[in-house]
Amino acid sequence: MWQRAGEVRDQHGVARPKVFADMMWSAAFRETPFQDYVDWDYAILTRAERETFMTHAISDQIARRTASPEHRGLFHDKIAFNERFDALLGREWLDLRVAGPDELQAFGERHGTLFGKQPVSSAGLGVSRYSAADVTDWRAFHAELLEKGQPLVEEQLVQHPVLAAVCPGTVNTTRITAFFDGTRTHILSAAQKFGRGQASDQQSFGGFYTMLDDHGHSRGRGYDSHHGLHEVHPESGVSIPDFQLPRWDEVEGFMQEVGRVVPEVPYVGWDIVITPDDRPLALIEGNWGAGVYENKPSVTGVRTGSRQRFRDVIGF
């Protein structure tokens, strides 16, 4: 925490002891975890402005209050999730606890690139990318994946050319935080994540994100929780503030389908992939502990957050 306070001092020129005390007070009385304090630039905001931002603590309370405990496991286990949401995944997959080496070989030769995944993991951990061309012994490879705890194998999705132009080496996902009220799924916030050529676009793999507005357009530069700011993508040079998510007009309709599958868990952070125009949109996963992607004032110049939209839809 003292280190975080020093980072805020360096970024915003506020005395470190003052930041430290303010972080403690905000955590104790304003449901603001230390990392949120840093990421949402609380040091430069007024108290009224801070009250407009969603925090992970508030989001966690919503998730625990609304999600049926009996159905949360579907969102923890990727294989169970794939079984339930199979029609919306937009990709082929195998469970190696059932499928043998011959099926794995046919799968690999059919798709070329495949991902091995641990069924229970987060932040992109437990995910590896493999090339079928590198496999010489499929029986040994099958055993290797099981030994690594990666019984889930999926084909690599083909993303829309607009996303591939930004980072072709990673499938760049869109995080849609949404709430199903029993009749309609409401989109509460949208963020576009960009990878750095790795197997995942998560920040643990060097990724970053930009918030999207109600039209699917970037709200400014990309950023992460490690003080990285990106006017352009570091590898491709594509402008992040100019980014427009393709097929945005189809996202809400897709969310209406997704949100109805498990209505007992209405508040979810969905990761989807925008695919080429001739393919259906693809669902990667759902996070019942939705987390928070929020506006960063020092990047966008906008000093308000999205809490009111959450309040209007969910009521808290």
TORSE-91386 format. One record per residue (C-alpha): x, y, z; chain; residue number from 0. Coordinates in steps of 0.001 Angstrom, whole numbers, padded with zeros to 6 digits, m for minus. Layout:
BEGIN
(node (X,Y,Z),"A",NUM)
...
This chain:
BEGIN
(node (000000,000000,000000),"A",0)
(node (002866,002392,000807),"A",1)
(node (004338,001555,m002593),"A",2)
(node (001002,002331,m004270),"A",3)
(node (000856,005650,m002418),"A",4)
(node (004305,006467,m003784),"A",5)
(node (003152,005707,m007321),"A",6)
(node (000196,008073,m006896),"A",7)
(node (002532,010767,m005555),"A",8)
(node (004776,010394,m008613),"A",9)
(node (001841,010494,m011011),"A",10)
(node (m000269,013278,m009515),"A",11)
(node (002094,015234,m007257),"A",12)
(node (000133,014596,m004046),"A",13)
(node (002095,014078,m000833),"A",14)
(node (002631,010394,m000090),"A",15)
(node (001406,010443,003563),"A",16)
(node (m001751,012246,002460),"A",17)
(node (m002378,009658,m000252),"A",18)
(node (m001721,006823,002205),"A",19)
(node (m004223,008168,004724),"A",20)
(node (m006789,008859,002000),"A",21)
(node (m006428,005318,000640),"A",22)
(node (m007034,003915,004143),"A",23)
(node (m010089,006114,004663),"A",24)
(node (m011512,005267,001214),"A",25)
(node (m011082,001534,001826),"A",26)
(node (m012675,001688,005272),"A",27)
(node (m015579,004031,004574),"A",28)
(node (m016111,004273,000784),"A",29)
(node (m015787,000670,m000407),"A",30)
(node (m012745,001495,m002522),"A",31)
(node (m009948,m001104,m002681),"A",32)
(node (m006431,000271,m002910),"A",33)
(node (m005974,m000701,m006565),"A",34)
(node (m009238,001004,m007541),"A",35)
(node (m008043,004156,m005771),"A",36)
(node (m004946,004098,m007984),"A",37)
(node (m006613,003044,m011227),"A",38)
(node (m009550,005468,m011061),"A",39)
(node (m007277,008427,m010139),"A",40)
(node (m009070,009177,m006863),"A",41)
(node (m006224,011457,m005798),"A",42)
(node (m007350,014097,m008317),"A",43)
(node (m011122,013667,m007868),"A",44)
(node (m013515,015393,m005533),"A",45)
(node (m015591,013324,m003121),"A",46)
(node (m018670,013839,m005296),"A",47)
(node (m016809,012692,m008402),"A",48)
(node (m015515,009588,m006624),"A",49)
(node (m019069,008599,m005748),"A",50)
(node (m019838,008190,m009466),"A",51)
(node (m017329,005350,m009916),"A",52)
(node (m017976,001634,m009590),"A",53)
(node (m015535,m000247,m007374),"A",54)
(node (m014669,m003907,m007032),"A",55)
(node (m016092,m003964,m003509),"A",56)
(node (m019505,m002741,m004668),"A",57)
(node (m019431,m005091,m007657),"A",58)
(node (m018608,m008031,m005398),"A",59)
(node (m021562,m007209,m003154),"A",60)
(node (m023891,m007146,m006175),"A",61)
(node (m022543,m010464,m007425),"A",62)
(node (m022928,m012219,m004074),"A",63)
(node (m026399,m010810,m003530),"A",64)
(node (m027757,m011759,m006948),"A",65)
(node (m025966,m014971,m008002),"A",66)
(node (m027501,m018281,m006968),"A",67)
(node (m024824,m020241,m005045),"A",68)
(node (m025998,m023446,m006726),"A",69)
(node (m025201,m022053,m010181),"A",70)
(node (m021929,m020226,m009577),"A",71)
(node (m019881,m023339,m010252),"A",72)
(node (m020860,m023210,m013934),"A",73)
(node (m018800,m020051,m014250),"A",74)
(node (m015776,m021460,m012409),"A",75)
(node (m015386,m024665,m014416),"A",76)
(node (m014633,m023968,m018078),"A",77)
(node (m015722,m027422,m019192),"A",78)
(node (m019057,m027138,m017389),"A",79)
(node (m019420,m023658,m018891),"A",80)
(node (m018712,m024936,m022405),"A",81)
(node (m021276,m027695,m022001),"A",82)
(node (m023999,m025250,m020951),"A",83)
(node (m023156,m022492,m023457),"A",84)
(node (m022042,m024731,m026336),"A",85)
(node (m024435,m023209,m028879),"A",86)
(node (m022965,m019731,m028330),"A",87)
(node (m019239,m020521,m028173),"A",88)
(node (m018580,m020265,m031905),"A",89)
(node (m015751,m022807,m031688),"A",90)
(node (m015092,m026515,m031412),"A",91)
(node (m013712,m028011,m028198),"A",92)
(node (m012741,m031327,m026626),"A",93)
(node (m012760,m032745,m023122),"A",94)
(node (m009700,m035004,m022991),"A",95)
(node (m011100,m036812,m019990),"A",96)
(node (m013513,m038323,m022507),"A",97)
(node (m011802,m037874,m025888),"A",98)
(node (m008777,m040040,m026633),"A",99)
(node (m005500,m039442,m028532),"A",100)
(node (m007044,m040253,m031935),"A",101)
(node (m009777,m037652,m031439),"A",102)
(node (m007185,m035128,m030283),"A",103)
(node (m005106,m035781,m033397),"A",104)
(node (m008081,m035341,m035704),"A",105)
(node (m008997,m032140,m033848),"A",106)
(node (m005449,m030768,m034068),"A",107)
(node (m004999,m031586,m037731),"A",108)
(node (m008376,m030054,m038516),"A",109)
(node (m007635,m026745,m036777),"A",110)
(node (m003839,m026382,m036825),"A",111)
(node (m003646,m024216,m033712),"A",112)
(node (m005230,m025282,m030460),"A",113)
(node (m005404,m024091,m026875),"A",114)
(node (m005012,m026281,m023806),"A",115)
(node (m006825,m024921,m020751),"A",116)
(node (m007075,m025737,m017088),"A",117)
(node (m010795,m025988,m016296),"A",118)
(node (m010506,m023847,m013166),"A",119)
(node (m008247,m020810,m013557),"A",120)
(node (m008445,m017034,m013888),"A",121)
(node (m006621,m014031,m015359),"A",122)
(node (m005589,m016075,m018384),"A",123)
(node (m003449,m018407,m016273),"A",124)
(node (m003401,m022102,m017093),"A",125)
(node (m003818,m021408,m020826),"A",126)
(node (m001267,m022558,m023426),"A",127)
(node (m001196,m022340,m027203),"A",128)
(node (m000014,m025285,m029277),"A",129)
(node (000641,m025935,m032971),"A",130)
(node (m000393,m029267,m034429),"A",131)
(node (002647,m029104,m036709),"A",132)
(node (004898,m029417,m033656),"A",133)
(node (003266,m032623,m032404),"A",134)
(node (004999,m035864,m033446),"A",135)
(node (003355,m038249,m030980),"A",136)
(node (m000337,m037549,m030326),"A",137)
(node (m000646,m040182,m027616),"A",138)
(node (002228,m038577,m025709),"A",139)
(node (000762,m035109,m026307),"A",140)
(node (m002605,m036259,m024967),"A",141)
(node (m000894,m037551,m021821),"A",142)
(node (001126,m034335,m021511),"A",143)
(node (m001999,m032170,m021550),"A",144)
(node (m003661,m034303,m018903),"A",145)
(node (m000516,m034210,m016778),"A",146)
(node (m000450,m030395,m017061),"A",147)
(node (m004072,m030273,m015924),"A",148)
(node (m005257,m029009,m019331),"A",149)
(node (m007999,m031463,m020308),"A",150)
(node (m009943,m028731,m022124),"A",151)
(node (m008781,m028211,m025714),"A",152)
(node (m010262,m025534,m027968),"A",153)
(node (m009686,m024384,m031507),"A",154)
(node (m008274,m020905,m032038),"A",155)
(node (m010998,m018462,m032963),"A",156)
(node (m010686,m016292,m036040),"A",157)
(node (m011244,m012675,m034987),"A",158)
(node (m012560,m009825,m037084),"A",159)
(node (m009925,m008256,m039398),"A",160)
(node (m010256,m004929,m037554),"A",161)
(node (m009142,m006624,m034322),"A",162)
(node (m006474,m008657,m036089),"A",163)
(node (m005016,m005421,m037456),"A",164)
(node (m004435,m004220,m033884),"A",165)
(node (m002888,m007440,m032569),"A",166)
(node (m002962,m010493,m034841),"A",167)
(node (m001065,m012775,m032440),"A",168)
(node (m003744,m012708,m029724),"A",169)
(node (m007507,m013181,m029846),"A",170)
(node (m008589,m009780,m028502),"A",171)
(node (m011713,m010086,m026378),"A",172)
(node (m014434,m007601,m025498),"A",173)
(node (m015610,m007495,m021863),"A",174)
(node (m019341,m006801,m021605),"A",175)
(node (m020579,m006347,m018047),"A",176)
(node (m024317,m006967,m018056),"A",177)
(node (m027357,m007621,m015876),"A",178)
(node (m030361,m009779,m016803),"A",179)
(node (m033492,m008451,m015075),"A",180)
(node (m035644,m011464,m015946),"A",181)
(node (m036833,m009943,m019187),"A",182)
(node (m033915,m008105,m020758),"A",183)
(node (m030140,m008096,m020534),"A",184)
(node (m028790,m004597,m019880),"A",185)
(node (m025246,m003702,m020975),"A",186)
(node (m023706,m001782,m018073),"A",187)
(node (m020195,m001243,m019433),"A",188)
(node (m017964,m002380,m022284),"A",189)
(node (m014194,m002580,m022520),"A",190)
(node (m012003,m003724,m025377),"A",191)
(node (m008961,m005739,m024327),"A",192)
(node (m005844,m005959,m026477),"A",193)
(node (m003110,m008566,m026195),"A",194)
(node (000600,m008412,m026941),"A",195)
(node (000893,m011539,m029078),"A",196)
(node (000595,m013978,m026182),"A",197)
(node (m001937,m016769,m025566),"A",198)
(node (m004172,m014364,m023612),"A",199)
(node (m005013,m010655,m023668),"A",200)
(node (m005119,m010444,m019852),"A",201)
(node (m002922,m007929,m018051),"A",202)
(node (m000885,m010808,m016600),"A",203)
(node (000224,m011420,m020214),"A",204)
(node (001010,m007740,m020869),"A",205)
(node (m002426,m006814,m022180),"A",206)
(node (m004320,m003570,m021693),"A",207)
(node (m007790,m002196,m022392),"A",208)
(node (m009787,000836,m023432),"A",209)
(node (m013343,001640,m022375),"A",210)
(node (m015963,001741,m025130),"A",211)
(node (m018836,004206,m025364),"A",212)
(node (m022461,003368,m026184),"A",213)
(node (m021546,003100,m029865),"A",214)
(node (m018583,000759,m029413),"A",215)
(node (m015998,003515,m029937),"A",216)
(node (m012894,003860,m027795),"A",217)
(node (m013088,006521,m025086),"A",218)
(node (m009346,007243,m025262),"A",219)
(node (m005922,005714,m024850),"A",220)
(node (m005444,002197,m023600),"A",221)
(node (m004279,001564,m020025),"A",222)
(node (m003630,m001145,m017473),"A",223)
(node (m003111,m001471,m013710),"A",224)
(node (000668,m001077,m014034),"A",225)
(node (000623,002560,m015208),"A",226)
(node (000992,001602,m018845),"A",227)
(node (m000603,004058,m021281),"A",228)
(node (m001004,003332,m024978),"A",229)
(node (m001802,005926,m027616),"A",230)
(node (m001093,003226,m030203),"A",231)
(node (m000667,m000506,m029919),"A",232)
(node (003046,m001085,m029152),"A",233)
(node (003510,m003680,m031904),"A",234)
(node (001109,m002717,m034685),"A",235)
(node (001067,001068,m034245),"A",236)
(node (m002738,001142,m034628),"A",237)
(node (m004379,004101,m032852),"A",238)
(node (m006284,003102,m029712),"A",239)
(node (m008358,006340,m029340),"A",240)
(node (m009572,005914,m032940),"A",241)
(node (m010610,002304,m032456),"A",242)
(node (m014185,001355,m033393),"A",243)
(node (m015386,m002113,m032438),"A",244)
(node (m016882,m003759,m035529),"A",245)
(node (m020355,m005309,m035494),"A",246)
(node (m021311,m003303,m032396),"A",247)
(node (m024927,m003243,m033551),"A",248)
(node (m025015,m007046,m033084),"A",249)
(node (m023583,m007115,m029563),"A",250)
(node (m026777,m006267,m027684),"A",251)
(node (m028754,m008959,m029497),"A",252)
(node (m026036,m011478,m028679),"A",253)
(node (m026183,m010445,m025021),"A",254)
(node (m029931,m011092,m024987),"A",255)
(node (m029209,m014707,m025938),"A",256)
(node (m026288,m015119,m023543),"A",257)
(node (m027991,m013591,m020507),"A",258)
(node (m030972,m015956,m020661),"A",259)
(node (m028987,m019211,m020479),"A",260)
(node (m028439,m019099,m016701),"A",261)
(node (m030916,m016507,m015373),"A",262)
(node (m030071,m017554,m011810),"A",263)
(node (m026782,m015656,m012258),"A",264)
(node (m027937,m012312,m013682),"A",265)
(node (m024853,m010135,m013086),"A",266)
(node (m021948,m011334,m015241),"A",267)
(node (m018806,m010042,m016919),"A",268)
(node (m018953,m011707,m020345),"A",269)
(node (m015886,m012051,m022562),"A",270)
(node (m016815,m012257,m026236),"A",271)
(node (m014928,m012210,m029525),"A",272)
(node (m016038,m010192,m032532),"A",273)
(node (m015576,m012542,m035467),"A",274)
(node (m015527,m011948,m039237),"A",275)
(node (m018774,m010762,m040776),"A",276)
(node (m019755,m014198,m042102),"A",277)
(node (m019557,m015886,m038670),"A",278)
(node (m021611,m015676,m035463),"A",279)
(node (m020189,m013738,m032530),"A",280)
(node (m018328,m015992,m030099),"A",281)
(node (m018587,m016340,m026331),"A",282)
(node (m015343,m017046,m024466),"A",283)
(node (m016433,m017118,m020828),"A",284)
(node (m018606,m015544,m018165),"A",285)
(node (m017417,m014237,m014808),"A",286)
(node (m020092,m014213,m012110),"A",287)
(node (m017712,m012110,m009993),"A",288)
(node (m017863,m009577,m012786),"A",289)
(node (m014983,m007340,m011736),"A",290)
(node (m014855,m003710,m012817),"A",291)
(node (m013605,m001975,m015937),"A",292)
(node (m013948,001747,m015436),"A",293)
(node (m013050,005116,m016910),"A",294)
(node (m009600,006530,m016018),"A",295)
(node (m009916,010338,m015689),"A",296)
(node (m006250,011165,m016316),"A",297)
(node (m006507,009370,m019667),"A",298)
(node (m009954,010388,m020928),"A",299)
(node (m010386,013763,m019221),"A",300)
(node (m013810,012572,m018025),"A",301)
(node (m014110,012823,m014248),"A",302)
(node (m017210,010665,m013780),"A",303)
(node (m017727,006920,m013761),"A",304)
(node (m020479,004424,m014481),"A",305)
(node (m021987,003742,m011034),"A",306)
(node (m025271,005494,m011793),"A",307)
(node (m025936,003225,m014766),"A",308)
(node (m025433,000174,m012526),"A",309)
(node (m027724,001710,m009897),"A",310)
(node (m030459,002514,m012432),"A",311)
(node (m030540,m001059,m013713),"A",312)
(node (m029827,m003132,m010593),"A",313)
(node (m030999,m000811,m007827),"A",314)
(node (m028681,m000459,m004852),"A",315)
